[in-house]
Amino acid sequence: MQIIITKNYEELSKEAAKIVRTRILEKPNLVLGLATGSTPLGLYQALIKMHQQENLDFREARTFNLDEYVGLAPDHPQSYNYYMRENLFKHINIKKENVFIPKGIAENIEEFCQQYEYGIKKRGGIDLQILGIGRDGHIGFNEPGTSFTSRTHIVNLDSVTIEDNARFFNNESEVPRRAITMGIGTIMEAKECLMLVSGAYKTEIIARALQGQITEKVPASVLQKHPNLTVILDEEAANRLEV
């Protein structure tokens, strides 16, 4: 595990973008696992800048998103499909057919989950997986108690996750109660994982995840076993880490 502590969120985002840029230059058809939420926004903005100013080429890259809310159509403003399109995809030259995001309105969600797993395997697996961490230790939408061997599946969202995500909606009652997420087993098969952590409110959980007991009660703790993990934190988030 490599831990990088940056002065602030802006530096965190730039460091993460440098790693993604290097991987794309090394392998233009990189299979990139993507995350949503507020933390990766700076990374995506930095990648857009690299595309516009340095001609960073995404034409051959393939992307798989971690998760999506069940019941939200791709054009819903709070869907992760919409989030990715507005915050990254429409600003770079990635091909539409190379973008894969869980389908929250699939007719048969369980069958879709199996197809999503197959799609990842068909393309050789994920080369670089971007991750955040929830206040309850979740990665993707894998809530506390999720099996470390889980594959892409439907989840019932924890009350902490619903509360935290309510800021993206008009009120908490609008937050979907279920989601599709890559499983922890799926995430752990990525050849490389890059976790981004920002803010004082993540201080306690990231210390437990990276330096505490490996337990399904803290899903992100399994990343201690990953052979190629980089964690980039700002100073606020790293406050309780022993480094």
N, C-alpha and C positions, 0 to 999 in steps of 0.2 A: 504494500500500500504506500502510495506517495501522497503526502499532504502538503498542499501549497496554501500559505496564508497571505492574503493580499490586504492592502490598506483599506480598501472600500469596495463597494459593489461594482463600480466602473472598472476598476483594475481586475476584479474577478472575471467580469464578462470578457475583457480583452484577452486575459490569459487562456480562458476556455476557447475563445475563437481561434487563437494561435494553434492550439492543439487540433481543432477540427480542420483548419486550413492545412496543416502539415499532413494529416491523414488523407485528405482529398488529393493533395499533390502527389503523395506516395501511391495512392490507389484511386484513380478517377471514378471507378465504378463502386466506390465505397458503399456498403450497406450501413446506413446511419439510423440508429434508434433515437427518436425525438421525444421530448417531454414538453408539457405545457405549464400553465401557471405563471406567476409573476417573475420567478427567479430566472428562467431562461430568456426572458425578453431582451436583456442586454446582450446576451450571446448572439441572438438572432439579428439584432441591430448591427452588431459588429461584423457579422458574416455578410449582411447586405452591403455594408460599406466596403468590405474586401471585394465583393463581386463588382461593385460599381467603380471602385478606384484601382483595383489590382487585377481585374478580370478573372477573379476566382471562378472556376468553371464547375457548374453543378449538373451539366447535361447528362452525364452518365451515372450520377449518384442515384441510389435508391434509398427511400426513407420509409420507416415503419414507426408509427406513433404508439406510445405506451397504452393509451386509453381513450375512452369516449363515454359520455353519458348515454345511458339507455333512454330512448324516447325522444332525443333531440335530433332533428333533421340536419343535414350538412350545412344548410344555409341559416340555421338558427344562430343568432349573434353570440350565444354562450356555448355553442358546440365547439369542440376542439378542432373539428374540420375547418370551421370559420376562423378560429384563432390562428391556425397554421397558415391558412391562405392569406389573411390580412397581415400577419406579423413576419412572414418569411416568404412563402412560395410565390406570391405575385410580384415580389421584388427581385427574384433571382431567375436563372434560366433552367430550372429543373423541369423535366418533362412530366406532364400530368400522369402519364401511364406508369411512372416510376414512384409515385406517391401512394402510400398505403396507410389508411387510418381506419380504426375500428368503426363499423357501421352500426350506429345506435338505433337505427330503425330497421335492422334486418328482420325479415319475416321469421326466420329460425335462427335465433342468436347462438344457440349451442352449436349448430352446424357451422355458422359463420366463424365461431371461435376456432374450430378445428381447421377450417380453411385458412384462417389467418396464420396459424402455426405452420401449416403446410407451405404457405407463401414465403415465410421467413426461411424455412429449410431449403426450399427450392432455389433460393438465391444465395445459398451458402452460409446462412446465419448472419447475425448482426456483427459487424466489425467494431463499431464504436457506439455504445449506448449512453445517451445523455440522461442523467437522473437528477431529481430533486429529492427532498425528504419532507414528509408531512410532520406536523407537530406531534402526531402520535406514533411516528416512526415508519409510516407507510412509504413504500416505493411503488410507482405506478399508483393503482388504487388497491394495492394489496394491504388490507387492513390488519391490525394486530390479530394474531391467531391463524393467519393464512399459512398453509403448508409451504415449506421451503421447496417442495417438489412440484408445486402447482404450475399448470400451463395456462394459456389464455382462457379466461373464464368470466362469468358474470359474478358481480359482487354486490352485496348490500353495503352501502356506505355508512361508515361509523359516524356517530353524532358529532364528534370533533371535526371530522372532515366536512360534514354538512355545514357546521358553524363557520369554519374557516373559509369555505367557498361561497358563503352567502354574500360576501362583499362584491362578487361578480354579478349578482342578480339583484332585482329590486328588493327582495326580502327572502328570508330563509325558507319560506314555504315553497318558493319557486325552484329551489335546488333539487334536481332529480335525486331519488333515493337509491338508484342502482346504476351500475356502470359496467362496461366491458374493459378488462385490463389484461395486458400480458401477465403471465404468471411469474412467480419468483424464480421458478426453474428455468423459464424462458429467458429472463433477464440475466441469470447467472451463466447462461451459455454464450452470452456476448463475449467476443474475444477481448474487448477492452471496455471498461466502464468509467465514465467521467461524471462525478457527482458535484453539483454546485449547491452551496449552502450560504445563505445571507441573512443577517439580522440577529439581534439579541434574543428574539423569541425562539430561535432554533438552537440556542447554546446548550441547553440541557439534553435535548434529544439526540443531537449529533455526538455529544460526548458518550452517551449510553450506546449509540449505534456503533461507533468506531472503537471504543475502548472498554465497553462493558461486556456483559455476558451475551453470548450468541444464543438468541432465543426467538421463537416465533411471536412472542409478545412484543418484540421490537423488530419488525420485518427487515429493516435496513441493516440490522446487525449481521445478517448472513453475508454481507459484502466483505466482511473481514476475511472470508474464505476465498474471495475472488483473486485469481492469480495476477490480474492486471487492472488494479483500481487506482484512479487518481481522484483525490478530493480537493476541490478548490473552495476555500472559505474566506470571507472577509473577517477582519479582526473581531467584530462584534460576535459573530457566530462561533469563532474559535476560542472564546474566552475561557472555557473550562477544559479544553483539551490539554493533555500532558504531552508537550512536544519539546 
